[in-house]
């Protein structure tokens, strides 16, 4: 199975072989593709988002004043509101006002041009047109004070780096597997239609096997596109065309050779 992706892309005769294989092996191949894609996508996430995430925690480490969260209240030595602007993401800014207890409205956050607002008793996060409010005024009994300083953000960055990418790997694997399982079901119906049109005699399990393997080149192109700085024009239509061509070439009966022309 190690070289099945190469054979799926380069050898049409390979499809005659996989048409006869059990569906369990085809499912194993789909899992194999999911692992390869999840690895490629996670590396792409690390390369593209990693520097931004690391830079954000470094910014917070140096820009956020030391604060203490205890007894349901955030306190700081800074007097008055403090607006912190992200150094590279111009649309990201945070307001800190630990002297404020009044609720913050979406209009006030819009006027301040911030995506987050921290008061003494609440944290506000603006997500597009929705404002999420996290109440900080209630703390479990016996909880210890939390010091929010440079060391806090440094450790948070380390935890994020150690947990984000393993979680992303698992999530991408599961989503890819579910997505391609559904896509394979749809492409198997196309294979059934093309098999009928061409007068082929393949049964549905063989057509389902072909539908799974016929998506291999598309998966490779999708993994490659994650590393490109631009989107491939008409990518969805291109994927449909490529997969359909592979299915058609795989299901059509062998064409008889034309007899040589007589002299």
N, C-alpha and C positions, 0 to 999 in steps of 0.2 A: 504493500500500500504506500510505501514511502515515495515511490516515483509515479504514483497514479496521477497526480496533478500534471506532470510533464506529459505523460501518455495521453491524458484527456485532451490536452491542447494540440498535440502534434500528430496523433495517430488515429485515423478514422477506423482502422481495423480493430483498435482496442475496444471500440464500442460494441463490436460483435461478442467480445469476451465478457464484458461487464453486463451485457443484456441477460446472460445466462446465470449470473452469480446470485446468491441469496440476498434478500433484502437486508438481512442483518449486517452483511459486509458493506452494503451501500450506506446504511446508517452509520457504521463505523467510519466510513470515508467522509460523511458529512460532518461528523464530530472532529475528524482530523482537519478538515478545511476550517472549521470553526476555531480550532486551536491556533492554526496558522494566522488566520485573520485577526483573532484577538491579540496575538503577540504583536503583529504589525501595527494594529491600531493603538495599542498601549504605548509602543515605542514612539509613534507619531504624536500621541498626546504628551508624552514626556518632552519631546523635542520642541513642540509648538507652545504648549501651555506651561511647561515646567519653568522656563525663565520668568514668565509673568507671575506665576504663583510665588516663586522664590523671591522675586523682586518686591512683591506686595508685602510679604512677611518682613522683609528687610526694611521696607518703608515704615511699616507699623512699629517695628522694633525701635527705630530712631525717631519717629515723629510723634507717637502717642505719649503723652505725659504719664508718669506713674500714677496709678489709681488703686484704690482698695474697695473691694466689694464685701460688705459685711452687714448683717442685720437688715437685709433687703434694701440696701442703699449703696450707691457708688459715690465715692468721695475722691477728691483730687485737690492738689494745692493750687491748681490753675483757677484763677478767678475769671468768670465771664465765659462766653461761648468761644470755642476754638475750632476753626474750620481747617481741615487737613485735606490737601489736594494730592491725588496720586501723581507721582512724577512722570509716568508714561501714559496712563489711561486718563485722558482728559475728561471723560464723562464720569469718573469715579472720584467722589469726594465725601468726606465724613465730617459731621459736626458733633463736637463734644461739649456738653454744657451740664456739668454735674451739680450746678446750683439750681437747675430747673426741675420742677416737679409737675408743672402743667403739661397736659397732653400736647403732642405735636400733631399738626394737621398736614395733610398732603400738600395743601397750598403753601404752607410755610417751608416745607422741604423743597418744593419746586422753586420758590423764591430764593432760597439759599443755594440752590443747585447742588444738592447733596443726595446720595442714595441711601445713606444711613445717618441716624441721629441718636446719640446716646444722652439720656438725661439721668438724673439721680435714681430714678425708679423704673425706667423702661428703656428698651432698645427698639428703635423703629427702623424698618428696612423697606425701602420702596422697590417693588418689583413691577416694572412697567406702570400700569394703572392701579395696581393693588398695593396697599400699605399693610405690612405685617407688623404686629406689635407683640413684643416679648416682655411680659411683666416681670420685673426683677424685684418687686417689693415683697414677694413671698419666698422665704428660704426655709429649708428643713430645720427642725429644731436641733440644736447642737452642732450645726455646720460651722466650720472654721472660716475665718476671713481669707479671701483670695486676693493676692497681690498681683496686679496687672502692670507689668513693667517690661523692660527689654527682654529679660530672661523668659518671661511668660510667652511672648511672641516667638522667641527663638525656639523654645521647646515645642510650641504649637506648629511651627514650620517643619520641624523634624518629624513630628507625629503625622502631619499631613502627607509628607513625602513618603513615609513608610506604609501608610494605609491607603492613600488615594489610588496608586497604580495597581496594587493587587486587587482592590475592589473593582477597579475599572476593567481589569483583565477578566474577572469572573462575570461581571455584568455584560460585557461585550460578547463573551462566549455564549451566554444564555440567550441574549437577544438575537445574535446571529443565527444560532441554531433554530430558534423558533421562526425567525424570518425566512430562512432558506427552506425549512420544512414546509411552510405554507406556499412559498414560491414553487417548490418542487411539485406540490400537488397541482398548482395551476399549470405549470409547464407539462405535467404528465397528461393533462387533458389536451393540450396542444399536440403532444406527441401522439395521442390516440387519434386525433383528427388527421394529422399528417400521415400516419400509418394507414388509415382507411383510404385517404386520397391516393396514396401511392400504390395501393393494392398489397401492402405488406401483411405478414402473418404473425407479427409479434404480439404476445399477450401483454396484459396490463403491467404485471410485475417487471417485465423487461423494459417496458416503456418508462416506468417510474425510475428504474435504475439509470436509464439514458438521460432522463430529465434532470436528475441530480448531477451527473457528471458533466452534462452539457453546460452547466453554469460555471465551470471551473475558470475559464478565461475571464469571465465577467468578475469573478471574485478577485482574481489577480489584478485586474485593472482597477477595481475599487480600492484594493489595498495600496496600489501605486498612487492613486489620486489623493490619498491622505497626505502624501508628502509633497504634493504640488502646491505652489503658491496661488493657483487659480483653479476654478471649477472647469471641468471638461464640458464644452458646449454639447447640449443634447445627449447627456450621458445616459439617461434612462432609456431613451429610444435606441441608443447604440447597444445597450445591454440586451434589450429585447430582440434586436436584430441578430446579434451575435449568437445568443442562445438558440434562437429559432433556426438559424442556419445549421448549427451543430446538430440539433435534433433532426432536422430534415435529412441531412447527410447520413445520419446514423440509422434512421428507420427505413429509408427507401431501399427496396430490394436491389440486389446487384444488377447492374446493367449488362445485358449480353454484349459481347464483343462483336463488332461489325466484321463480316468476312472481308478478306483482302480483295481489292478490286482486281479483276482479271485483266491480263495484259491485252 
